[in-house]
């Protein structure tokens, strides 16, 4: 029984060290994938939702990801005020 508990504890430690880098790589990949959306949120973009949707559905293509990133870093157009 003592050896069974020790071997299960060792197995748990091995699984922890094997899965931890995998989880870290997945989280890092998701952060890079959604980088345009994160930038849009940080910049408080007016079209933040549209940037997120573009990033979500077309971010897997390099072109969609680059377009979303460029859109996220460009400045919003200032509203034109006219005085009469």
C-alpha positions as CSV (number, residue, x, y, z in Angstrom):
1,X,0.0,0.0,0.0
2,X,2.8,2.4,0.9
3,X,4.5,1.8,-2.5
4,X,1.2,2.3,-4.3
5,X,0.7,5.7,-2.7
6,X,4.3,6.6,-3.5
7,X,4.0,5.5,-7.1
8,X,0.7,7.4,-7.5
9,X,2.3,10.5,-6.1
10,X,5.3,10.2,-8.4
11,X,2.9,9.6,-11.3
12,X,1.0,12.8,-10.3
13,X,4.2,14.8,-10.2
14,X,5.2,13.5,-13.7
15,X,1.8,14.3,-15.1
16,X,2.0,17.8,-13.6
17,X,5.4,18.5,-15.2
18,X,4.3,17.1,-18.5
19,X,0.9,19.0,-18.6
20,X,2.2,22.3,-17.2
21,X,4.3,23.2,-20.3
22,X,1.5,22.0,-22.6
23,X,-1.0,24.3,-20.8
24,X,1.5,27.2,-20.9
25,X,2.0,26.7,-24.7
26,X,-1.7,26.6,-25.3
27,X,-2.3,29.8,-23.2
28,X,0.6,31.5,-25.0
29,X,-0.8,30.5,-28.4
30,X,-4.3,31.8,-27.5
31,X,-2.7,35.1,-26.3
32,X,-0.9,35.5,-29.6
33,X,-3.9,34.4,-31.6
34,X,-6.1,37.0,-29.9
35,X,-3.5,39.7,-29.8
36,X,-5.4,42.0,-32.1
37,X,-8.5,41.7,-29.9
38,X,-6.4,42.4,-26.8
39,X,-4.9,45.5,-28.4
40,X,-8.4,46.7,-29.4
41,X,-9.6,46.3,-25.9
42,X,-6.6,48.1,-24.5
43,X,-7.0,51.0,-27.0
44,X,-10.8,51.1,-26.4
45,X,-11.5,51.0,-30.1
46,X,-15.0,52.0,-31.3
47,X,-15.1,48.8,-33.5
48,X,-13.7,46.5,-30.9
49,X,-16.4,43.9,-31.4
50,X,-15.9,43.9,-35.1
51,X,-12.2,43.4,-34.6
52,X,-12.9,40.5,-32.2
53,X,-15.2,38.8,-34.7
54,X,-12.7,39.2,-37.5
55,X,-10.0,37.9,-35.3
56,X,-12.1,35.0,-34.1
57,X,-13.3,33.8,-37.5
58,X,-10.4,34.8,-39.8
59,X,-7.5,35.0,-37.4
60,X,-6.4,31.5,-38.4
61,X,-5.4,32.9,-41.8
62,X,-2.4,35.1,-41.6
63,X,-4.1,37.7,-43.7
64,X,-7.1,37.9,-41.4
65,X,-4.8,38.1,-38.3
66,X,-2.7,40.9,-39.9
67,X,-5.8,42.9,-41.0
68,X,-7.3,42.6,-37.5
69,X,-4.0,43.7,-35.9
70,X,-3.6,46.7,-38.3
71,X,-7.2,47.7,-37.6
72,X,-6.6,47.4,-33.9
73,X,-3.5,49.7,-33.8
74,X,-4.8,52.4,-36.2
75,X,-6.4,55.5,-34.6
76,X,-10.2,55.9,-34.6
77,X,-11.4,58.7,-36.9
78,X,-12.3,61.8,-34.9
79,X,-15.9,62.9,-35.2
80,X,-16.3,65.9,-37.5
81,X,-18.1,68.8,-35.7
82,X,-19.6,71.5,-37.8
83,X,-20.7,74.8,-36.4
84,X,-23.3,76.7,-38.3
